[in-house]
Structures are given as C-alpha cells and as structure tokens.
Amino acid sequence: MNDYINLNPGEECDEKNRSWQGCPSIAITKGGRIFAAWYSGGMFEPCINNYNLLVKSDDGGVSWSKPILTVGTDRANKIRNIDIQLWVTDENVLWVTWVMSPYYQTSKFASIKNYEPLDYHKEFIGVTCMECKNPDADTLIFEEPRFLCKGFLRCKPIKTSQGTIIAPAYDWEEETDYMIRISQDGGQTFEDVRAGKKPKNRVFDEIMVYEYDKTLHLRARTDEGYYVGSESKDFGKTWSATKKLDNAPSSRMYIGVLSSGSVIYVRNISESTRSGMMAFLSRDGGKTFPWKLKLDTRENVSYPDLAEDAKGNIFIIYDRERNNFIRLRKDNWESDAAKEILLSKITEEDILRGKLSETSYLSRVVSKARKDIVTF
C-alpha cells in the first residue's frame, strides 16, 4: 500500500488534533454497517497537510469508530489527495474514492493570517478508487488503489437499469460542457461523455445523476444563483439542452432515487446562502416536490450526502461551520466554529408527514473537531 495511505492512524488524526473538517460522504453495506468519510488536516482547505479519513458504525450510527484509515498527500509525487467519496455497489463492494490534485514548488502552506493558497486548484488529475470487497467483515481488507476515471468526483456514482455505471466526475477545466464518465464493464474503465452546456462559469459543478422511468436526470451546481438540469433518454449517450432549475446558493445538493422509487432531494433551505437544510420528496420523478422536512435551521451547513439501509431508514450526513474563518477571534487567533459532522436519520414517511417518528432524529454529532487554537 502507498505510504500516503495509513491503515492504522494514530492520535494525530483524533478530534482533539483536527482544526477543521467537512465535505462528508456516507455509505451503508448489505449487512447494515455504516461508513462515513470526510476531509480534514491542516488549518483549513486547501493545504498540503489536508487528508481524507474513514470511520464506521456497527450500531446504526449511534457510535462511531476512530479513523480506520486516512489518505494524505503524496509528497513524493507532489499530489494532494482530496475530496473523499463513498459508494457501495450492488455486489456489496465498498468504493473509497478520492480526487488527485497536483501542487507545485510555489504552493504555500496555509496560514490563517496570510491566506494565499497558491497553485492548488489549477488542475485535477482524476479519481482514485480503493475497494473493500467484504466491508461487513471483522477485519477490513482494502485492495491496492487504482485509477478510476478522469475528472473530479464529488457525488455518488449510480448503476443504471441497463447495467452501466455512471460516475458524475466533472471536468474543472471544461468551460463549455458538463462531463460525466460511463462504464460498460462494471467500473473497470470509463468513457468520457459531454452532457449539456454549462453557464459561463468555472465552478465546482458537483454533478449528480439519477434514473427515473428509464430517463437519466443530471443536476449541477453553478455560481449563477441556481441549479441546472439536463436529461438523457438513451442512458447517457446524448443529453438535452441544459435548463435553469430552482434558485440556489453555490453549494452541493443531493438528489437520488430511494428503494421505494420516490426521488429525494436534500439542499440548503436558503436560495442564496448555505443556511438551513431541507429534505424534499417527489413521487413524479422529480417534476414536483410537494413534501418536505426541515433537517436544520442554522447557518453555515453544507455538503449533504445520503444512504438508505435495507429497512428504509434514510441517513443524511452534512457539515456545519467547517471553516476556521467562521467566528475567528483575531485577538488570540482562536476559532469558535462548530466544525461538526452531523447525521440525521429519517424515513420517507417522516417527510410525507412533515414530522419525525419516535425512532428518527436530526443533526446528531458524528464528529467535532476540537483544536481551536490556530497556529501558523
């Protein structure tokens, strides 16, 4: 295994030594084990000291392990490994993926006083995947990492009814079209497909794709004040013209199909800022979302991801106040930011009723970074 992958992290990665954390992902195995992962390390992002971490829960999200692995910077090759994403295949294989981003001699270590993260976001090499073929085992064995596809994967892949796998790994450098990656061989190789015109912006697209009634629906983030959408009637070969959807901040959403066939959509409540978090439900494939449930009403909440267990429980993970710049006191350079990873457990019936059942809950703390003194 590569030396930047640590399968036995020490206390240096414990909560007490984390200064920030965010952008979580969640996945649930056939046996009901929950995995969660997110991004941390250093003072904030982007930084050469950033790393991804993975934890697990065997009691339905009540308690969580310490980090069971971390993926840090490949200093020998000057590659930052960032933005971890989890997915469990139909065969119950856990995919742990992350994005490779180069840095250069001119790149600086992040300083909270002089925030000049030079040369971090100029390009992205692609996506690495590390598989665990028996994620319910007592002892977890991870395969050697392999190159998965081009692009920047920040949302879950899906498997279509036709058997193809779609990785919505967008292209940061692409100015004109949304890009997705499609595999015909179970995720071993991917082809690049253009999927609708982009607004004139260069932003983290954070594409999501879902299938309903043999139609693929694409949703993407913009920095124009709204989300956009496109459709494919031939399983991704060609796509309709992109159209403006609902008003939204420049922030990731989650949209996907539940086991019941309903479409669930999780996003900020605010149309302009990362404030509040709401789950919406549709029974017409995403045309309308008449049912909704508030998950959080606070500010600075973002990056929802979702997984459903075999019993129909819906687990939604997101972050709150992940950044050290939030509520930073410059007299002593300490941050009062929450730096929390939060989990809500709900059901489809909760959304239909607009209120929680006795076994559901909102915004439980999975992890809280506790290093508040900012060093330079």
C-alpha positions in Angstrom: 0.0 0.0 0.0 1.2 3.5 -0.8 2.9 5.4 2.1 0.3 8.2 2.0 -2.4 5.7 2.9 -2.4 5.0 6.6 -4.4 1.9 7.6 -3.7 2.4 11.3 -4.0 6.2 12.1 -2.7 7.4 15.4 -3.9 10.1 17.7 -2.6 12.8 15.4 -5.9 12.3 13.5 -8.1 12.3 16.6 -10.8 15.0 17.0 -8.6 16.9 19.5 -6.0 17.4 16.8 -8.3 18.4 14.0 -8.6 22.2 13.3 -11.4 21.9 10.7 -13.4 19.2 8.9 -16.1 19.0 6.2 -17.5 17.7 2.9 -18.7 14.3 4.3 -19.9 11.2 2.5 -21.8 8.2 3.7 -22.5 4.6 2.6 -24.3 1.5 4.0 -23.4 -2.1 3.3 -25.7 -5.0 2.8 -25.1 -6.1 6.3 -26.0 -2.7 7.7 -22.6 -1.3 8.6 -22.4 2.4 8.0 -19.2 4.1 6.7 -18.7 7.8 6.8 -15.8 9.8 5.4 -14.7 13.4 5.2 -11.9 15.8 4.6 -9.6 17.4 7.3 -6.0 18.1 8.1 -4.1 21.3 8.4 -5.7 24.6 9.4 -8.3 24.6 6.6 -8.6 23.8 2.9 -6.7 23.9 0.6 -3.5 22.9 2.3 -0.7 20.4 1.7 -1.5 19.0 5.1 -5.1 18.0 4.2 -6.1 14.4 4.4 -9.2 12.2 4.0 -10.4 10.0 6.8 -12.8 7.0 7.1 -14.8 5.8 10.1 -17.5 3.2 10.7 -20.5 2.4 12.8 -21.9 -1.0 13.7 -24.9 0.2 15.7 -26.9 2.2 13.2 -25.0 5.5 13.7 -25.2 5.6 17.5 -21.5 5.4 18.0 -18.5 5.7 15.6 -15.0 4.3 15.4 -11.9 6.4 15.4 -10.4 6.8 11.9 -9.7 3.4 10.4 -7.8 4.8 7.5 -6.5 8.1 6.2 -5.4 9.2 2.8 -3.0 12.1 2.9 -0.7 14.0 0.5 1.6 12.0 -1.8 4.6 14.2 -1.2 7.0 12.2 -3.3 4.8 13.0 -6.4 3.5 16.4 -5.2 -0.1 15.2 -5.3 -2.8 16.2 -2.8 -5.4 13.5 -2.3 -8.7 15.4 -1.6 -12.5 15.1 -1.5 -13.2 11.6 -0.4 -16.5 9.9 -1.7 -18.1 6.6 -0.7 -20.3 4.2 -2.6 -21.4 0.6 -2.1 -22.0 -1.4 -5.3 -24.8 -3.9 -5.9 -22.2 -6.6 -5.2 -21.6 -5.1 -1.7 -18.2 -3.7 -2.6 -17.2 -0.5 -0.8 -15.6 2.1 -3.1 -13.5 4.6 -1.3 -12.6 7.3 -3.9 -10.7 10.5 -3.8 -9.5 13.2 -6.2 -5.9 13.8 -7.1 -4.7 17.4 -7.3 -1.1 18.4 -8.0 0.7 21.1 -6.2 3.9 22.9 -7.0 7.1 24.3 -5.5 5.3 27.7 -5.4 2.4 26.3 -3.3 2.4 27.6 0.2 1.4 26.0 3.5 -1.9 27.6 4.5 -1.6 30.4 7.0 -4.7 31.9 8.6 -3.0 35.3 8.8 -1.9 35.3 5.2 -4.4 33.2 3.3 -2.6 32.7 0.0 -3.1 29.1 -1.1 -1.2 29.4 -4.4 -1.4 26.8 -7.2 -3.8 24.4 -5.5 -6.8 24.5 -7.9 -5.2 24.8 -11.3 -5.8 21.3 -12.4 -7.0 17.8 -11.3 -5.5 14.6 -12.5 -8.5 12.4 -11.9 -10.1 10.0 -9.4 -8.5 7.1 -7.5 -10.6 4.2 -6.2 -9.7 1.8 -3.3 -12.1 -1.2 -2.9 -13.0 -3.2 0.1 -14.7 -6.4 -1.2 -16.0 -7.5 2.1 -17.0 -4.4 4.0 -19.0 -6.3 6.6 -16.0 -8.4 7.8 -14.5 -8.1 11.2 -11.1 -7.4 9.6 -11.3 -5.0 6.6 -9.0 -5.6 3.7 -8.6 -2.8 1.2 -7.3 -3.5 -2.3 -4.5 -1.6 -3.9 -5.7 1.8 -5.2 -6.4 2.1 -8.9 -7.1 4.9 -11.3 -10.9 5.1 -11.7 -11.6 7.9 -14.2 -10.8 11.4 -15.3 -12.4 14.4 -13.6 -13.5 15.4 -10.1 -15.9 13.0 -8.4 -17.7 14.8 -5.6 -21.0 12.9 -5.7 -22.1 9.3 -5.7 -21.9 7.1 -8.8 -25.0 5.2 -9.8 -25.7 1.9 -11.6 -28.4 2.2 -14.3 -31.2 -0.3 -15.1 -29.1 -1.0 -18.2 -26.2 -2.1 -16.1 -23.9 0.8 -16.8 -22.1 2.7 -14.0 -22.2 6.5 -14.2 -19.5 8.4 -12.3 -20.5 12.1 -12.3 -16.9 13.2 -12.3 -16.9 16.7 -13.8 -14.1 18.5 -15.5 -12.8 21.6 -13.7 -11.1 22.9 -16.8 -14.1 22.4 -19.1 -15.7 25.8 -19.8 -18.5 24.8 -22.2 -20.0 21.4 -21.3 -20.8 19.2 -18.3 -18.8 16.0 -18.3 -19.7 12.6 -16.9 -17.9 9.2 -17.1 -19.7 6.0 -18.2 -18.6 2.4 -17.6 -19.8 -0.6 -19.6 -17.6 -3.1 -17.7 -18.6 -2.8 -14.0 -16.4 0.2 -13.3 -13.1 -1.1 -14.6 -12.9 1.5 -17.4 -14.9 4.7 -18.2 -15.5 6.7 -21.3 -16.0 10.5 -21.2 -19.3 11.9 -22.3 -20.4 15.5 -22.7 -23.7 16.2 -21.1 -25.2 19.6 -21.8 -23.9 23.1 -22.0 -22.7 25.0 -18.9 -23.5 28.5 -17.9 -20.5 30.8 -18.5 -18.7 30.0 -15.2 -15.9 27.9 -13.9 -17.0 26.4 -10.6 -17.2 23.1 -8.7 -20.0 21.5 -10.8 -20.7 18.7 -8.3 -22.9 16.9 -10.7 -25.5 14.3 -9.6 -27.3 11.9 -11.9 -30.3 9.8 -11.1 -32.5 7.5 -13.2 -36.3 7.5 -13.2 -38.5 5.7 -15.8 -35.5 4.9 -17.9 -34.5 8.5 -18.2 -31.3 9.9 -16.7 -31.6 13.2 -15.0 -28.5 15.4 -14.4 -28.3 18.2 -11.8 -25.4 20.5 -11.2 -24.3 23.4 -9.0 -23.4 26.8 -10.5 -22.3 30.1 -9.1 -25.1 31.9 -11.0 -27.6 31.6 -8.2 -29.4 28.5 -9.4 -29.0 24.7 -10.1 -29.2 23.5 -13.7 -30.5 20.2 -15.2 -30.4 18.1 -18.3 -31.9 14.7 -19.4 -30.8 11.7 -21.4 -33.3 9.2 -23.0 -30.5 6.9 -24.2 -28.7 6.1 -21.0 -26.2 8.9 -21.3 -25.1 8.9 -24.9 -26.9 12.2 -25.7 -28.3 14.9 -23.4 -30.9 17.6 -23.7 -30.1 21.3 -23.6 -29.3 22.4 -20.1 -32.0 24.4 -18.4 -32.2 26.6 -15.2 -33.9 24.9 -12.3 -34.6 26.3 -8.8 -32.7 29.2 -7.2 -29.8 28.0 -5.0 -26.5 29.0 -3.4 -23.3 27.8 -4.9 -23.3 24.6 -2.8 -23.7 20.9 -3.3 -27.1 19.2 -3.2 -28.1 15.5 -3.0 -30.7 14.1 -5.3 -31.4 10.4 -5.9 -33.9 7.6 -6.0 -35.0 5.7 -2.9 -35.8 2.0 -2.8 -39.5 2.9 -3.0 -39.0 4.7 -6.3 -39.5 8.1 -4.8 -37.0 10.8 -5.5 -35.3 12.5 -2.5 -33.7 15.9 -2.8 -31.6 17.5 0.0 -30.3 21.0 -0.2 -30.0 24.3 1.7 -33.2 26.0 2.7 -31.9 29.4 1.6 -31.8 30.3 -2.1 -28.7 32.4 -1.7 -26.6 31.2 1.3 -25.6 28.0 2.9 -28.3 28.3 5.6 -30.6 25.6 6.8 -31.0 22.0 5.4 -34.2 20.5 4.0 -35.2 17.1 2.6 -37.8 17.1 -0.2 -39.7 14.2 -1.7 -41.2 13.6 -5.1 -43.3 10.8 -6.5 -43.4 12.0 -10.1 -39.7 11.5 -10.8 -38.6 15.0 -9.6 -41.0 17.2 -11.5 -42.5 18.4 -8.3 -41.5 18.1 -4.6 -44.7 18.7 -2.5 -43.4 17.0 0.7 -40.6 18.4 2.8 -38.9 18.0 6.2 -36.6 20.5 7.9 -33.3 18.9 9.0 -31.5 22.0 10.3 -32.3 25.7 10.5 -28.8 27.0 11.3 -26.3 28.9 9.2 -23.2 27.5 7.5 -24.5 24.0 6.9 -23.5 22.3 3.7 -22.5 19.2 1.6 -25.3 16.7 2.2 -24.8 13.1 1.3 -27.2 10.2 1.8 -27.5 6.5 2.1 -30.5 4.2 2.7 -30.5 1.0 4.7 -32.4 -2.2 3.9 -35.2 -1.2 6.4 -35.9 2.1 4.6 -34.0 4.3 7.1 -32.5 7.3 5.4 -29.2 8.6 6.8 -28.2 12.1 5.7 -24.8 13.4 6.6 -23.6 17.0 6.3 -21.2 19.6 7.8 -21.6 22.7 9.9 -19.2 25.6 10.3 -16.4 23.6 8.8 -14.1 26.5 8.3 -11.7 28.1 10.8 -12.5 31.6 9.3 -16.0 31.3 10.8 -16.2 33.1 14.1 -12.4 33.6 14.2 -11.2 35.8 17.0 -8.2 37.8 15.8 -7.2 39.0 19.2 -6.0 35.5 20.1 -6.4 33.7 16.7 -8.8 31.1 18.1 -11.9 29.9 16.2 -15.3 29.3 17.7 -16.6 27.5 14.7 -18.5 24.3 15.4 -16.5 22.2 12.9 -19.1 19.4 13.1 -20.1 16.4 11.0 -23.8 15.9 11.6 -26.2 13.0 10.9 -29.9 12.8 10.5 -31.9 9.6 10.4 -35.3 9.8 8.9 -37.8 7.8 6.8 -39.9 8.5 3.7 -43.0 8.6 6.0 -41.4 11.3 8.1 -41.1 13.5 5.0 -44.7 12.8 4.0 -46.0 13.7 7.4 -43.6 16.6 7.9 -42.5 15.4 11.3 -40.3 12.8 12.9 -41.3 9.3 14.1 -40.0 8.1 17.5 -37.0 6.3 16.0 -35.9 9.2 13.8 -33.6 12.0 14.8 -32.0 15.2 13.4 -28.5 16.7 13.4 -26.7 14.3 15.8 -22.9 15.0 16.1 -20.8 12.3 14.4 -17.6 14.2 15.0 -16.5 17.6 16.2 -13.0 19.0 15.5 -11.7 20.3 18.8 -8.5 22.1 18.1 -9.5 25.7 18.4 -6.1 27.4 18.7 -4.9 28.3 15.2 -1.2 28.0 14.6 0.8 29.4 11.7 
